[in-house]
Amino acid sequence: MPPKARTAAFSAACILIVAGAAHAATGNALDIWATTLPPAEDGQLAVNQVTFGVGGATQSSPYFGRYNGMPSASAGFLGGWNIQRRDAWDSGTTQYFSTIATDLNFGFGRVAPEADIDLRMGEQGKWSAFANYDATTYVSGDAYLTTLDKNGILAPGYQALLIAAGLYFTNAATPPPAAAKFGAFNASTHLATSNPVTVYGPGEQLSTGIGTRRDKGTVGASADLDNWVVSAVFSHEHKGGSLEQAMTTGGNNAGMVTFPMPIDYDTDNFVASAAYSTPDFQVRLSYIFSNFTDNNSNGYAFQGWNFAAFRDTTVTPNAYTSYPKSGVYSLPPSNQAHTVKAEVGYNFDPTTRLYATFVYGAQLQDDPFAAATQLGYVLTNPVLSAQLASNPGSLGGFVQTFFANVTFTARPAPKWDFKVSYTADARDAQTTPMWIYGDPTDTTALKYREAVPESWLKQNIDIEAAYHFTPSTRVQVGYKFSDAQRTNAITHRTTENEETVKLTSTFTPAWTGWIGFSHSDRTASAPDYSLWLVQIQSDCGATLALLGCQQVPFYEAARRQNAVSGMLMGTIDSATTLSLYGKFSDDHYGLPPAVYNGVTMPSVGVYHDYGAQAGPDLTHQFNPDTEVHLFYTFQRTFRGMRALNDQNQPTVPGVFYYQVQSTYDIHTAGAGGTWRASDKLKIGLDYTYSYGGERFNQSGSWNTDEAGQIFGGDPLLSTGSGIHQIRLHATYDYSPATSMYIGYQFDSLAMSDWALIGPTVGQVLSGNVPPNYNVSTIMAAMTVRL
């Protein structure tokens, strides 16, 4: 396992804008861990290299430091080593030993947040062994605002606010004031319009850090036994911390809240394999075991608040409460998976090969369910209580998976290449169904559904043919047929036909390019809503229950897709290289119209999306010591969707749907250069600017504000983020055995996001406040070859 090409300790790279991060990481960052193997006096190839240094950041910035181990304003120590030994090619032996450690950083508020230590040894062609430790730290935010702490307890300030308003009761022997239950507060109404306790601030919330830490250890060994190679690898991973979670505890829009959910789980993996190989025949057999253990098996129990009090008739006198335990969230339950895999390959001749893979898997999960919550509604509803009584005490999950692939490649003529493959992917779920109920505050309807496992059989046939017109010009065409059949699903069957064509050519000795086009049509069976009709009255109303409320998920819907992509690369002159890249993909979904209240509406769900990406990349070398690099990338993602909505506005008569179109654009541009001032000194300067913004356009029944005014796009929903990054770095080779690095980086981020609202008037929706950072990072390091 090669060491990770990690430069995070020396670059607080922007990770918010994907394109900007990609460009910032290529060609600009200094990887001091990379090295060569110079010959040693004893005839071996050897490296003895130690790296150490110091660094620090001037401001806390999780958005810059969440992956590089420096999210806080602090200083720390940088360290690592690279020690390698390998017998020379003419020594008569092939023994080797290596140990490489990177990012052994201490300080910055953490211990070795991104450490990677790798140790391996062996004798080529006979045996090998390795051990690896890897740490990954992710910091989501350092000032996460929440009304619930990591133990699910209400923040004292917010609880006091509710009690003062008469909206919080626990085990009261007498009914609460009517105003608290049915007057000033109504749990079925949006908090922003009905709850008098909507203004909250830092005094009513907690501010905490949120993020995770992963520690993973891996050991493995292999042995060569004539034509056989046997190997075994075991890994153990622990992950802990917290992540951002959200819920609506009122069963509707009331009580929308985010909170830090604790993370604490372990994952074990074991792989054993045996491979047999001859020049014409190869086979490999593998067994894979995976075990996931959730150490929070009881879930995350959180404290309820300010909902309409209900009467618990199971006690005397009747108790009125506001849900002291409103629910339980949990990670995926503990589970195991066993997989057996066989791979076979046979070479008929140097240009004709048959390869096949067969996989069987068994997935098991039987954790007991967390105790039922909001039991007051269940106990007072005999129909639902009887139905839930039929639920098993644990899932009893058992899923079998089957996978097979057969691929045949051939070159029947000098200019022709052919490839044919067949793939089958099957999932056989034998898990017991169970019942799930919904809103406990709505006593006018029984809202519950039966959860049933989904099984499928997916099959693909791929055919590819390529013809070489000349040694430098090649055209490739392909056809793919896909068939997917599902049980216990809204869409039982989909089929898809895809055609592709790609032309690759070296137009001149200096220019190479390719262009490709693909077209696909996917058909889908008529929607089957029978699974959803067990819900006596759906969340969308009695009329929509006839439609099952649930519409066809777009990933299963009929679709027509066209995509084109291409690249041109070459040299303008001996000192200038240029590359141009572009890609466009367009999807239209063939969903059926929706009929509601006797009115035919447009199809609901995602009806159209497309994506585009394009940009040039230019490098010019003024002289052997000076080089400049320029780039620009544009990315766009568009999605249009509709949903039925019976809250029709008077200004839009007869419209029972709303439509939202979102357009997300990213612009990334940068310039950089390197200058070798002397044989020992090399200086680099890079600048990157990234801007990402999302715009919304609304229409239909939600095309009005509360005053009845029509608008096409809510400005409060639009987002925009801009990042400036400047990097100045230098390396100095003090001697053949010593090199030094110093770098300065400035990152500036201004971000607006409607979801990160912080203290405001409205729902109790907390979270990270919109960041605005100006961070300077300074690093200095020395590498010594002993």
N, C-alpha and C positions, 0 to 999 in steps of 0.2 A: 504494500500500500504506500504510494508515494506521499510525501508530506504535502500538506495543503499549501497552495500558492497564496499565502495570506500576507497582505501588506497593511492590514487594518491598524496595527499599532503605530504606523507612521502616516496614516491618512484618514482623517475623519470624513470619509467619502459620503457624498449625498446618496441616500438610498430611497428618498421619497419619489423621485422621478426616475423611472426605469431606464429611459434612454440616457439620461444624464449620468447615471451611475455606470452604465455600460461603457460610455466613452471615457469617463474619468478613470476607469480601471484599466483601460488598454493603452499601453504605450506611454503612460505618464507616470505611473507609480513606480517607486523603486523597491525591488524585491531583494533585500539584503541577504535573504536566506539562500538564494540561488548561488551555485558555485560550480567549479569544475574539479576534476580529479587530477592534479599534477603528479607526475611520477616521483616517488620517494627514492632515497638512496638504497634502500634494501630491496629494490626491484618490485615492490608493491605499488599499487595506486592508492594514495592515502590523502586524507583531509583531516586536519585538526583545527577546528575553527570555533571560536567563541565570540558571541555578540552580546554587548551590554550597552545600556544607555539610560537616559532620563527623558521625561516629557511631561507635559501638562496642558490643561485646557483652562481658559479664563472664565467660562460660563457653563452652567449645566445645560445640556442639550440632548435629551433622549432621542430626538429625531435624527441627530447626527451620530450620536454615540451608542445607539442601541445595539449595534453589531460590532463595534470596534473596542468595546470595553472601557470607554471613557465618556459615559453619559453625564458625569458630574464634574463640576469645577474642582479640579484637584491635580495633584502631581503624583508621579510614580516612577518605578524602576522598570526598565525593559531588559529582557534577557533571552538567550537562546544559545544553542550550540549545534555543530554539525561535525560529527566524527565518523569517518568512513575508512575501511580497509578492504582492499580487494586484490587478490593475487594477479600478477601480470599474466598476459595471455600466453607467454612462453615459459611460465614457471613450472608447468606440469601439474598444477593443482588449481582448483576453482573455488576456493573458500572465500567468503566475504563476511563482513560485519559492518553494521551502520547503526548509528543512533543520532537522531535529529530531533531537536526541540525548538519550537517557535512560539513566540508570544507568551513567554513565561513572565508576565507582567505582574508586579505587585504595587499596590497603591490604587489610585484612581477610585477609591472607595470599594475595591473588590480585590480578590486574590485570584490571579491567573484566569481572568474571565474568558479568554479565547485560547487557552493553552492547547498545544498539540505535542505530544511526546511519542516518538516512534522508535522501536528497537527491533532489528531483524538480523538474522544470521543464517548461515547455511553453506552448503556446497552445491554449486550448480550441477544439475543432472542427478543429484543424489537425495538431498533433503533440504528443508528450509523451515524456519520457525520465526514467528514475529509476535510482538505485543505492542499495543497502541492505547494511549489515553487521549481523549478528546473532550474539550469543554466548550460549550456554547452558551453565551449569556445574551439574553434579549431583554431590553428595557423598553417598555411601552410608554411609560410616563413617570415623572417624579412628583407631580402635583395632581394626582387623580382625585377628583371631587366625588364623594359618594355619601349617600344617606345610610348605607349599610357597611359595616366593617367586614373583615375577612372571616369573621365567625357568624355573620348573618344577623348581628344585633344592630338595631337602629341607633344612629348617632344621637347622643344624649341631647344635643341642642335641638334637633328636629323633633325628637320625641316630646321634649318639653313644649315645643311650639304647638304640637297637636293636642297635647293635654290641655294647654291653656285655652285652645279654641273649642274644647269639648268634643273632640273628634277621635279620641283614643281611649278605649275602654278594655280592661282585661278582667274577666271573671267577675263582672259586676252582678250583684244579687238582684238589683232592680233595673228596669229598662233605662237606657240612656235617654236624654232629652229627645223629643220628637224631631226637633230641628236638626240635631246631629245625624238622625237616621234618615229622615225623609225630606228635610227642608233645605237648609243652606248647603248641605252636602248630599249628593246622590251618586252612588258608586257607578251607576250605568251611564253617567254623563262625563264628558271630557273635563279633566281637572282644570284646564285653563279657563273654562267658562263657569264652573259651578263650585269649585272648591275655594273657600275663602283663604285657605292656607296655601297660597301659591307663590308668595314672595319669600324666598329663602336666600341665605348668603353663606359665607364661610363659617359664620358662627353656628349655623345649623347643620353643617356638613363636616365630614372628615376629609383631610387631605393626606393622601398616602401614595407611596410608590407602588408601581405595578410592573410585573415582568417575570421572566422565568430563567432558570439555570438548568442546563443539561450537562451531566457528567456520564461519559461512556467509556468503558474499557473493553478491549477486544484482544483475544489471544488466538493463535492458530498455528498449525504445522502441516507439512506435507512431506511425502516420501515417494521417490521414484523407484519402482520395482520392475525392472525390465520394461515391458510395454505398458505397465500400469502406473498410474499416479493416484495415490490415496491422500485425502486431506480432511481436516476438521477445523472448524472455526466456531468459537463461542464468544458472544458479546453480552454485556449487561449494561443497561442504561437506566439512570434515574433522572427524573425531571421534577422540579419543584418550583413553587412560586405562586403566582396568581395571574389570571387573565380577565379581560373585560367581558362581562356577560350582561344580558339585558332580559327583562321580563315585563309582562303586564299582569300584575297580581289581581286585578279586578275582572279579568276575563275579557276585557275590551280595552279601549284607550285609557281608561282610568288607571292611574298608578303606574305609568310607564317609568321605569327606573333602570339604571345601569349599576352594576356593583362588581367588586373584585372577588371572583370565585377562586378558591384555593386549588392549586394543582399539586398533586403528589402521587406519582405513579412510577412503576418499574417495568421495564421490558427486557426479556431475555430471548436471545436467538441462538440456535445451534444448527450448523450445517455440516453434514458429512457427505463426502462424495468419493467415488472411485471412477477413474477414467481409463479406458483402454484405447490404444492408438497404434495403427499401422499406416503405411503410406496410402492405402485404399479404404480402410475401414476404421471408423472411430465410434466409440460409445461412451456415454457417461451416465452414471446412476447417482442420484442425490436424494438425501432425506433432509427436510427442513422442519424445525420445530420452533414455534413462536409462542411466548407466554406473556400476556399483559396483565399486570396486577394494579388495580386501582386501590390505593391506600386510603382514599376517602370513600369507602364502600357504603357508608351511611348517607352519602350525598351532602349537599350544602343546604342546611335548613335555615331559612331566613325568617325574620320576625315581620309580621304583617302590621299594617297601620291604616288608619283613617278610611276604612271601608264600612259600608252599611252594616250595623251590628245585626246578628241573627240570634235566634233563641235556641239554645241547646236544651232539648227536651229530655235528655238522658240523665240530667241531674235535678235534684230538688233542693232549694228552689231553682227554677230555670236560670241559667247563667247567660249573660250577654257578653259577647266578646268581639273584638275586631281582629280575629284570626291571629292569636299569638304565634301560631306556626302556619304560615300561609302556603308553604310549598317546599319542595326539595329539588334542587338541581344536582346533577352529578355528571362526572365524566363517563365515557363508555365503560361499561362494567368489565370486570375481570373476565378474560377469555383466553382460549388456546386455539392453536391451529397446527395441524400436521399436514405436511405436503411431501408427496413422493414424485420425483421427476426423472424421466428417462429421455436421453437425447442420442440419436443415432445418425451417422453420416456415412455415405458411401460414394467414392469417386469411381465412376465408370471409366473415365479417361480424363486427361488433364483439363478438359473444358466442359465436362458433364458431371453434375453432382446432384445427389438426392440427400435431403436433410429432413429429419422428422423429430418432433418434440411431443411428448405425452406427459400430462400432469394430472395427478389426483390430489384433492385436498379435502380435509375434514375440519370444519370450524365449529367449536363448541363454546357455549356460554350458559352458565346455570347459576349466576349470582342471585340470591334472594332479592325480591323487590324491596325498595325502601317503603317504610310505613306510609299508608295512604294519608293524604292531607286534606284539609278543609272537610273534615268528616261530618260537620254539622249538616251540610246540604245532603250528603249521602243518607244519613240516618233519618232525615225528615222526608225523604223521597223514596217510598217503598219500591217503585219500579226500578229505579236506578240502583238501589241497594241490592235488590235481588239479582240484577244483571252483573254487578261488580262482584257479587259473591261467587260467581262462577269462574272468576279469574284464578289462574294458578298462582302458587306462592312464589314461583320463580319462572324465568322465561323458558328454561329447558331448551335453549337454542341449539339447533344442530343443522348445519348447512354442508352439503357436499358440492364440490366444484370439480369440473372436468374440463380439460383443455387439450386440444390436439392441433398440431400444425404440420403440414407436409409441404415442402418446397422443393421444386425441381428447376435447376438452371442448366442451360446448355448453350453452346456456340456451334450450331450445325454447319455454318458457312463462315468464311473469314470475316465478313462484315456484319454478321447478324449475332445478336444476343437475345435469348429468350429466358423468361422466368414465369413459372406458374406455381401458385400456392393455394392451399385450402386450409382454413382455420375454423375450428368449432370451439365455442366457449359456452359451457353450460353451468347453471346454478340450480341446485335442487334443494330448496329450503323445506325442512321438516319441523319447523318451529311451531309451537302451539299458538293459535290466535288468542288475543286478549282484548278486553274492552277498555276504552279510555273515555273519560267524561270531561266536560269543559267548564263553562262559566257557572260557578256556584251561586252567584248573586241573582241569576235569572231564573225565577221559579215559574215562569210562564211556559217554558219549553224544556224538554229533556234533550240536552245536547251531549251526545256521546257517539262514538264510532267504534267499529271493530277493526283492530289493527291486525292485518294478516301479512304473512311473509310473501315476498315476491320471488318467483322462480323464472328462469329464462333459458332459451337456447338461441345463441347468436352464431351465425355462420357467414363466412366471407370467402369469396373466390376472387383471386387477383391474377391478372394476366398482363405481362409487360413484354414489349418487343422493342429492340433498339437496332438502328441501322447506321453504320458509319459511312457517310458519303465520301469523306476523306479522313485521313488520320486525325485531323483536327476539327472535324464537323460531324456531329452526332445528333440524330433525332430519336426521341423515345416516346412511345405511345403506350397507354395503359387503360385497362378496363377493370372495374371492381364491382362485384355484385354482393350486396349484404342483405341478409334476412334475419330479423330478430322477432322471436315469439316469446311473449310473456304471459304468465298467469298471475291472477290477483293484481291486475293493473288496469288503468283507464284505457290505455292503448294496448291491445293484445298483439298486434303484429305491425311491423314496419318493414318495408323493403326499400333498397336504395341502389340506384345505378349511377356510377361515377366514371367519367371519361377524362383522361389527362393526356397532354402532349407537351413535350419539352424539347427545345432546340438549344444545343450547346455548340459553340464554335470559337476557334481562335481566328479572328478575322484577319489579323496581321500579326507578325511576330511580336508586336507590342501590345495588342489588345485581345482580350478574351471576354466572352459574355455568354449569358444564357437567358432565355425567356420561357416561361411555362404558363399553361392555361389549364384549368379544370372546370368541369361542369358536373353537377350531380342533381338528381331528382329523387326525393324520398316520398314514398306514399305511406299512409297510415290508415289503419282500420277505424271504423266508426267508434266514437267514444263510448265506453261502457261505464255508466255511473252506478251500477248496481251495488258496488261496494259502499258507496256513500249514502245510499238511500236508507240505510239503517238508522241514520240520524233523523229523528222524527221531524225536527224542524231545524234547518241549517242556520248557520250564522248569517246567511244572506237573506233570510226571510222565507216564509212558507212557499211563496211562488217560485223562488229560485231553487227550492228543494227539488222541484221537478227536474232541474238541470243538474242536480247533485251538488250545486254550488261550486264544486271544483271543476275548473275548466282544464282542457288538455295542456299538460306541461309542454312548453315549446320544444324541449329537447326530444320529445316523442312525436311532435306534430309533423304533418307533411311539410316539406321544405324544398325550395329550389335555390341552389347555391352556384355562384360563378366566382371564380378567383383567378387572378393573374398576378404574376410576380416575375421579376427579372433583375439582373445585375450586369454591370459593365465595369471591367477593370483593365487598367493599362497604364502606360507611361506616355506622358505628353512629350517629354524629352528625357535626356539622360539623368536629369536631376528632379523631375516632377512625376509623381504618381497620382492617379485619380481613380476613385471608385464611385459608382452611382448605384443605388439600390432602391427598389420600389416594390410595394405589395398592396393589393386591394382585394378584399373579399366581401361579397354581398349576399345576404340571405333574405329570402321572402318566405313566410310561413303560411301554409294553406289551411288555416283554421276555418271551421264552418261559422256562419253567422249565428248570433245569439238572439233568441226571442224572449222578451220579457214584457209582461203586462200587455201582451198583444202587439208589441212594437218590435220590429226586426232591427236589431242593432248590428254594428260591425262586429267582426270576430274579436274575441277577448284573448288575452295572453300577449306574448311577444309576437308582433306581426311583421317586424322588419328590423334588421340590424346590419351594420356593415363596419368594416375596419380598414384603415389605410395607414401605410407607413412609407416614408420616402426620405432620401437625403444623400448628399455628397460627402466624400471624405477625401481630403487633399493633403499630400505631403510634398514639401519642396526642400531640397538640400542646396543651400547657397554655396557651401564648400564642404570639404570633408569634416570640418569641425562644427558646422552650424546647420541646424535643421529646424523647420517649422511645420506644424501640423494644424489643419483647420477642418472643422466638421460641423454639420447641421443635420438634425433629424426632426421630422414632423410625424406625429402619431395622432390618429383620431379613432375614437370608438363611438358609434351611434347605436342607440336602441330605442325603439318605439313600442309601447305596450298599452293595452286597454284592460279595464276591469269593470264588471257590472257594479252599479251603485244605485240603490233605490232612494237615496237622499237627493231627489231632483230639485234643482233650484228653479224658482219661478222665471228667471231670465232665460232659461234654456228649456222650454216646455218639450215634453216628450223625449227627453234625453235621459237614459238610465245607465249611462256608462261614463267613465272618465278616462282620459287619454293623457299620457305623459311621454314626451320625447326628450331624451337626454343626449347631449353631445359633449364628449370629453376630449379635449385637445391637449397635447403636450408638445412644446417647442424646446429643443435643446440645441445650443450652439456653443462652440468652444474654440479656443486657440491655444496652442502651446508650442514651446520651442526648447531646444537644448543647445548648449554652447560648450565645447571643450576648450576651456581657456588655456590649458596646458596639458602636458602628458599626464599630469596627476589630478587636475581639477576639472570637474564637469558640473555645469550649472543648468538647471531646468526651471522654467516658468510656465505655468498653465493657468488658464482662466476658463471657467465653465458657467454658463447661465442656463437655467431650466425654468420653464413656466408651465404649469398645468392648471387648467380650469375646466369646470363643468357648468353647462347651461341647461336649464329646464324650460320646456314649453308645455303648458297644460291646456287642455280643452275638454269639452263635455261637461258633465254635471259638477265638476270641481273647478270650473272656469270662472268662479266668482269668489269674491272675498266675503267677509261676514256682513258687509254693508250692501251686498248685492251688485257690486261693481265688477264688470267683466275684465279679466286680464288674461294675457296669453302666457305669461311666465312670472312666477313669483321670484322677485329679486332676492328674497331671503334664502332661497334654495340654491342659488348660484355659489360656486366656490372658486377660489383662485389661490395659487401658491407660487411664489417665486423664490429661486435660490441663486445666490451668487457664490462662487467658490474660486479662491485664488490660492495657488500653491507655488511656493518658492523653495527649491531644494537643491542641495549640492552634495557631491561625493568627492572625497579627496583621498588619493592613494598615498599615504604618508611613506610607506615602504612596501616592499613586496609582501610583507607579512601583516601589514596594518592598513586598514582603510577606515575612513570616518564619514559619517553622514550627518547632515543637519538640515532640518526642514521647518518651514513656517507655513501654516495654512489658515486662511480666514474663510469662514462660512457664515453666510447671512441668509436667514429664512424668514419670510413673512407669509403666514398662512391664514386663510379664512375658511371655515368649514361650519356649515349650519348645524351639523350634528354635535359639534364641540361647543355647546352653548354656554357652559359655565353658569353662574348665578343669573337668573332671569325670571321673568314672570311667565308661568306656563306649567307644563308637566314637570314632575319631579324627575327630570332627565339630567343625570349628572355625567361626569366623564372628564377627559382631559380638556383643558381650556386651549383655545387656538394658540399655537406657539409663535413666538417672535424672537428669534435668536440672532446674536452677533457674537460668534465664537472664534477666538484665536487659539490655535494649537501649535505648540513648539515641541520639536523632537530633536534629540541629539543622540547618536549611537556610534559605537566603535566595534569593528570586527577585527579580531586578532587571530592569525593563523599560527598555531604553536608548532 
